[in-house]
Amino acid sequence: MNTRSKFVVLAFSGLAVLGLSSVAARAGIACSGDTCWHTHEAYDYPPDAHIIVHPDTWRWGPSEHFVYKEHPGRGYWEGGEWRAF
């Protein structure tokens, strides 16, 4: 394998790693009002649900008050109830 071939293989390997890492970056924290939950995929929430999706590293500030309520499956919290979709 010559130098040019090694460079091409290395470049494609690097792009593959970046591509796989972007899939993992889809996780986030979704919030409806003061209720938040972790998401594992990028969902399209209904516009009238008023869901805000934050990066997975998001933390609320010292004067903010949120609560985490986890739920399996695809959906969102609204008025204390889980709405599946």
C-alpha positions in Angstrom: 0.0 0.0 0.0 1.5 3.3 -1.0 1.3 6.6 0.9 -1.6 8.0 -1.1 -3.7 4.8 -0.6 -3.0 5.0 3.2 -4.1 8.6 3.2 -7.3 7.8 1.4 -8.1 5.0 3.8 -7.3 7.1 6.8 -9.5 10.0 5.5 -12.5 7.7 4.9 -12.0 6.1 8.4 -12.1 9.5 10.0 -15.2 10.5 8.1 -16.9 7.2 9.2 -16.1 8.0 12.8 -17.5 11.5 12.5 -20.6 10.1 10.9 -21.2 7.6 13.7 -20.7 10.2 16.4 -23.3 12.5 14.8 -25.9 9.7 15.2 -25.2 9.6 19.0 -25.5 13.4 19.2 -29.3 13.2 18.5 -30.0 12.4 22.1 -31.2 15.4 24.0 -33.5 16.7 26.8 -37.0 17.7 25.8 -39.1 19.9 28.0 -42.7 20.8 28.1 -43.3 23.6 30.6 -41.3 22.6 33.7 -41.3 18.8 32.9 -38.3 17.4 31.1 -37.3 13.9 29.8 -34.4 12.4 27.9 -34.9 11.7 24.2 -32.9 9.1 22.3 -34.0 10.2 18.8 -34.9 13.4 17.0 -38.6 13.5 17.0 -40.9 16.0 15.2 -43.2 17.0 18.1 -46.6 18.6 17.2 -46.2 22.4 17.1 -49.1 22.9 19.6 -47.2 20.8 22.2 -44.7 23.6 22.7 -41.8 21.2 23.2 -38.3 22.6 23.6 -35.4 20.2 22.8 -32.1 21.0 24.5 -28.6 19.3 23.9 -28.0 16.3 26.2 -25.5 18.4 28.2 -28.1 21.1 29.0 -28.7 21.9 32.7 -31.1 24.4 34.1 -30.0 27.5 36.0 -30.0 28.0 39.8 -33.2 30.0 39.8 -35.1 27.6 37.4 -37.2 24.7 38.6 -37.7 21.7 36.4 -38.5 18.1 37.1 -37.4 15.0 35.1 -40.1 12.5 34.3 -38.9 9.6 32.2 -41.2 7.5 30.1 -40.5 4.7 27.6 -41.6 5.1 24.1 -42.3 8.0 21.7 -44.3 10.9 23.0 -44.4 13.9 25.3 -45.7 15.1 28.6 -48.7 17.4 28.6 -50.5 18.5 31.7 -49.0 15.7 33.8 -50.1 13.0 31.2 -47.9 11.2 28.7 -49.2 11.6 25.1 -47.9 8.9 22.9 -47.5 9.4 19.2 
